[in-house]
Amino acid sequence: MDISLDGERWQLPDDTSLMEALAQVSDKAERKGCFVTSLSVEGRTITDRDLDSVFLAKKGSDVSTIEARSRSLRTIMTDAAGTMRLFSAQLKYDGEALIGPLRAGRGGFGALDAWLGRLADYAEMAEAGRAQGVADTNTTKALQWMQELVDARQAADPVRLADVLEYELLPALAVVDAAR
């Protein structure tokens, strides 16, 4: 099996499984401080949906070439900065839309739960960007208010949810976004 990662080439024996080969590719990328961002097997682009047990069990005798590209987390986060700003703006907009129904007692807990999931994704990405030095953000204050929001959600307290959103979390999110 002929393997290439960012132009570096090596061979593996024909009895090597595709799973073992991909683990080697991932390990080499990780040692370089990178993540595999594209993968092709036999010239066919592979996505995470392709990585099932049958596919991963293939042997080198069934697969002649694997090509992979990787990028550093820093580069990925730098390239994602504009998208993160858009994501933050959309989160603020969607969060503001939750306030009215919560204050009116019309529920909205399903929409809030989905929004909280997106907020957690944003916070994780923002912290990764900060850790890589590509974003001047500090999500600590927003994360503190996220916990308040989760506590109010568990208590099914729509007024407290609306208050935390309107007066604490969304303004803290705006501060995080303004730091970019």
RAZICOR-V677250 format. One record per helix or strand. SS is the DSSP state (helix for helix, strand for strand). FROM is the first residue (numbers start at 1). LEN is the number of residues. If there is no record, write none. Layout:
ss=[SS,SS]
from=[FROM,FROM]
len=[LEN,LEN]
This chain:
ss=[strand,strand,strand,helix,strand,strand,helix,helix,strand,strand,helix,helix,helix,helix]
from=[2,8,17,18,34,44,48,53,59,65,73,109,140,158]
len=[4,4,1,14,8,2,3,4,1,8,31,23,15,21]
